[in-house]
Every structure is written in C-alpha cells, then in structure tokens.
Amino acid sequence: MILKNPDGTETYYEAIGSNDAHTLVLLHGIGADHAMWQPQLQNYSNEGYRLLALDLFGHGRSSNLSHISLTDWHNQINWLLDDQGIEKCTLIGASMGGVIAQSFVAHDFSRVERVVITDSFGELKTLQEKLLGFSAVLGFSLFKILGTGMLAKGMHSTYKAAYAQQAQDYFMQVSSTIDLDQMILARKAINQVNVLDRLQTVSIPALVIVGAGFGQAFIEINQKIADALPNSQFVILDQSMDPSNLVNPVEFDKHVLRFLKEKGTS
C-alpha cells in the first residue's frame, strides 16, 4: 500500500494482522526493503500482532530524497502511525533500522511501548567506529563505480556461511536494483547518530540482539546500546550476523516473541 505523506513524499508499506491487535513497526536495514522481514510477517501475525513493514525513504518503493536525515525517517514513522490511527506501537529495527529506532525513541518515546534493536550502533565515536562508518560510505561509492554486479558478488561473499543462505539470496536479489546514490545518503545520515547519552532516559523495555558472526568488536558496539538503555536485555546469537532476523530467524524470533509477551519491566 502507498501512503501519501504531508510533504508530498510516498511511503510504501505492508500491513498484516488484525487492526485491533498491538502493532509492531518493522524498520529494515540499509539497502534492504520491507521484504527483509518476510520470515517474521506471518509468524508474528499468527502470534496475535499487527505488523507494519515499510520501505524507509531511499529504499524500495518509497520516495527517494535529495537529502536524507534521521529526522526524515522519524517523520515517516509518525506519519504512518497517524494514518493508521496508532497511539502506541513496538518498534523493531535491524541495522540501519535499529539506528532509526534508537534515534526515534531517544527524541520521543511517547508512542513506543517497547523497542527491539538488532545488529546496530548508537554512536560512532572511537577510531574503530568512525572507520566503520567511513568505510561503509566508501564501499557504496566504489560500488557505484564498479556496478551493482560487484555489489551482488560482495553480498554473496559476506553471507557465504551455510546458515546465512536466506540472507545471501535476499541481498543478492535486492542489490541488482539498489540506488547507490540513495545508499550513500542513507549511510551518511546514520553515521550522524549520537544517542547513547539520551537513551539513558528511555525507560521503556528494550531488547538488544546481535549476531556473533561479525566479531567481538561489533558485539561490543551493540553492548553499548544495551548498557545505555536502563530497562534492557542483551542477547548474543551464535550462527548469526547482521541482520539476525534474516540470518537466524528461528533464534531471533524466539527471543523477540518472548520479550514481547513479558509483562512489565525486566
């Protein structure tokens, strides 16, 4: 479905589940789209939730922008919630979507009941973190020169582990139609995130998940998110990597569904 936003942009989204059920808003990773959540859509709906899976600006069938900021994505989420008449939701964000979810609740969590963040980061302050952000922008810039065929080969190599076959198939498919100019803008936007201090005031229950496949340094980046959130749980998944919802959906879903069904604080 297409939502016409107040500023003239468009948001493509899919809605699954009963209108009177609690809503989960799913925020995908960079270079992906709403279909990245395919393993969760019917599964979570069967558990009694309503799901809104949107294409974030610069991705999929939503509008491209000449400039992208975290605020643009905040607005996109709020406009979708307004259109659907939703007062409270749970945000679930993977990778880039996790950055956006953190930024959203750090600025105002009045519309969010719970938040799930997987394989993400909340700041890029250390030299290693800054290099991570810079290298990602550089990588998209190089693929713009070399072509999306080389990007597909890169996805094939990144997700070569046997347990990552589903992610490999998905990212090789979407890489053929990716808009690399939009990816550069999106990556520059998320590189600006700096919310860990503000997250200390976010009292809602939070679950932070990270796949172990990208190494200890990436685990520690995600641990910092969990440490900042005062009411958080932290889970490391073996045989998983960014995005864990697609690489190891069985374990990811087990932890997320258990978290969603918990009452009160943890």
C-alpha positions in Angstrom: 0.0 0.0 0.0 1.1 3.6 -0.7 0.7 6.4 1.9 0.8 10.0 0.5 2.7 11.9 3.2 2.0 15.6 4.1 5.2 16.8 2.4 4.4 15.1 -0.9 6.6 12.1 -0.5 5.3 8.5 -0.5 5.7 5.6 1.9 5.2 2.0 0.7 4.2 -0.4 3.4 2.6 -3.7 4.0 0.1 -4.3 6.8 -0.6 -7.8 8.2 -2.8 -8.8 11.1 -5.9 -7.6 12.9 -6.4 -3.9 13.2 -7.2 -4.2 16.9 -4.0 -6.1 17.7 -0.9 -4.4 19.1 1.2 -3.0 16.3 4.8 -3.9 15.5 6.6 -1.4 13.2 9.4 -3.1 11.3 12.4 -1.0 10.2 14.7 -2.7 7.7 18.5 -2.3 7.2 20.4 -0.3 4.6 20.0 -1.5 1.0 17.0 -3.6 2.0 13.2 -3.1 2.0 10.1 -4.3 3.8 10.6 -7.8 2.4 13.7 -8.3 4.6 11.1 -9.1 7.3 9.5 -11.9 5.4 10.4 -14.6 8.0 8.6 -12.6 10.7 5.5 -11.3 8.9 3.2 -14.3 9.0 4.9 -15.8 12.1 4.2 -12.7 14.3 0.8 -12.2 12.9 -0.1 -15.8 13.9 1.1 -14.8 17.4 -1.6 -12.1 17.5 0.3 -9.0 16.5 -0.4 -6.5 13.7 2.7 -5.7 11.6 3.5 -2.6 9.6 6.6 -3.2 7.4 7.6 -0.1 5.5 10.1 0.8 2.9 12.2 3.6 4.5 12.9 6.7 2.4 15.6 6.0 -0.2 14.6 2.3 -0.3 12.2 0.0 -2.1 9.1 1.7 -3.4 9.1 4.7 -1.0 10.3 8.1 -2.2 13.9 8.9 -2.9 15.1 12.1 -1.3 17.7 14.7 -2.4 18.9 14.8 1.2 18.3 12.2 4.0 18.4 12.8 7.7 17.3 10.8 10.7 14.5 13.3 11.2 13.1 12.4 7.7 12.7 8.8 8.9 11.2 10.0 12.3 8.6 11.9 10.3 7.9 8.9 8.0 7.2 6.7 11.0 5.0 9.3 12.7 3.0 9.9 9.5 2.4 6.2 9.1 1.3 5.8 12.7 -1.0 8.8 12.3 -2.5 7.4 9.1 -3.2 4.1 10.8 -4.6 5.7 14.0 -2.0 4.1 16.2 -1.2 5.7 19.5 1.3 3.1 20.8 3.5 0.6 18.9 6.6 -1.5 19.3 9.5 -0.6 17.1 11.7 -3.4 15.8 14.8 -2.1 13.9 17.6 -4.0 12.3 21.0 -2.5 11.4 20.1 0.9 9.9 16.5 0.4 11.1 18.0 -0.1 14.6 19.8 3.2 14.4 16.5 4.9 13.4 14.6 3.1 16.2 17.1 4.4 18.7 17.0 7.9 17.4 13.2 7.9 17.3 12.8 6.8 21.0 15.7 9.0 22.1 13.9 12.0 20.9 10.4 11.0 21.9 9.2 7.5 23.1 5.7 8.6 24.0 4.3 6.5 21.0 6.5 3.5 21.7 5.7 0.7 24.2 8.7 -1.4 23.6 11.8 -1.4 21.3 13.8 -4.2 19.7 17.2 -3.3 18.2 19.4 -5.8 16.4 22.8 -5.6 14.8 23.1 -1.8 15.1 25.0 1.1 16.7 24.1 4.2 18.6 27.2 6.3 18.1 30.4 6.4 16.1 33.0 7.9 18.4 36.0 5.7 18.7 38.5 5.5 15.8 37.4 2.0 15.0 33.7 3.0 15.0 34.5 6.1 12.8 36.4 3.8 10.4 33.4 1.5 10.2 31.1 4.4 9.2 33.6 5.8 6.7 34.4 2.5 5.1 30.6 1.9 4.5 30.2 5.2 2.6 33.4 4.5 0.7 32.2 1.0 -0.2 28.9 2.3 -1.6 30.9 4.9 -3.6 33.2 2.2 -5.0 30.2 0.0 -6.0 28.7 3.0 -7.8 31.8 3.0 -10.0 32.2 -0.8 -10.3 28.5 -1.5 -10.7 25.8 -3.5 -8.9 27.2 -6.7 -10.2 30.2 -6.3 -8.0 27.8 -5.4 -5.1 26.0 -8.7 -5.6 29.3 -10.6 -5.5 30.1 -8.8 -2.3 26.8 -9.9 -0.8 27.5 -13.5 -1.9 30.8 -13.4 -0.1 29.5 -11.7 3.0 26.8 -14.3 3.5 28.7 -17.3 2.3 28.2 -19.3 5.6 25.8 -22.1 5.3 23.5 -20.7 7.9 23.2 -17.4 6.1 21.8 -18.8 2.8 18.5 -17.0 3.1 20.2 -13.6 3.6 22.6 -14.3 0.7 19.7 -15.0 -1.6 17.8 -11.9 -0.4 20.7 -9.4 -0.6 21.9 -10.7 -4.0 18.4 -10.1 -5.3 17.9 -6.6 -3.9 21.4 -5.5 -4.8 20.5 -5.7 -8.5 18.0 -2.8 -8.2 19.6 -0.8 -5.4 20.1 3.0 -5.8 23.6 3.6 -4.7 23.2 7.4 -4.5 20.5 6.9 -2.0 22.6 4.4 -0.1 25.4 6.9 0.2 23.0 9.5 1.5 21.4 7.0 3.9 24.7 5.8 5.3 25.9 9.4 5.8 22.7 10.0 7.7 23.0 7.1 10.1 26.7 7.9 10.6 25.5 11.1 12.4 23.7 9.2 15.2 24.8 10.0 18.7 22.1 9.0 21.1 23.6 6.8 23.7 23.5 9.5 26.4 19.9 10.3 25.6 18.9 6.6 25.7 19.6 6.7 29.4 16.3 8.5 29.9 14.3 5.9 27.8 12.5 3.8 30.4 10.5 1.5 28.1 11.5 -2.2 27.9 14.2 -2.8 25.3 15.8 -5.9 23.7 19.1 -5.6 22.0 20.2 -8.6 19.9 23.5 -9.0 18.0 24.7 -11.8 15.8 28.2 -13.1 16.7 29.3 -13.6 13.1 30.8 -10.1 12.6 33.1 -10.5 15.6 33.7 -9.2 19.1 34.1 -5.5 18.1 30.6 -5.5 16.6 29.2 -7.3 19.7 30.7 -4.6 21.9 29.1 -1.8 19.8 25.7 -3.4 20.4 26.5 -4.0 24.1 26.9 -0.2 24.4 23.3 0.2 23.3 22.1 -2.2 25.9 24.2 -0.6 28.6 22.7 2.8 27.7 19.1 1.7 28.0 18.1 1.4 31.7 15.5 -1.3 31.1 17.2 -3.6 28.6 18.0 -7.2 27.8 21.0 -8.2 25.7 21.3 -11.3 23.6 24.2 -12.6 21.5 23.1 -15.1 18.8 25.5 -17.7 17.6 25.4 -18.6 13.9 24.1 -15.2 13.1 25.1 -11.8 11.7 23.6 -8.5 10.6 20.6 -8.8 10.0 19.9 -11.5 12.6 16.2 -11.6 11.7 17.0 -12.9 8.3 20.2 -14.9 9.0 18.9 -16.8 12.1 15.2 -16.1 12.2 14.4 -19.1 14.5 16.5 -17.9 17.4 15.8 -14.2 16.7 12.0 -14.9 16.8 12.3 -17.0 19.9 13.9 -14.1 21.8 11.7 -11.4 20.3 8.4 -13.1 20.9 9.3 -14.0 24.4 10.3 -10.3 25.1 7.0 -9.1 23.5 4.9 -11.3 25.8 6.7 -10.3 29.0 4.6 -8.2 31.4 6.0 -5.0 33.0 9.7 -4.4 33.2 12.6 -6.8 33.0 
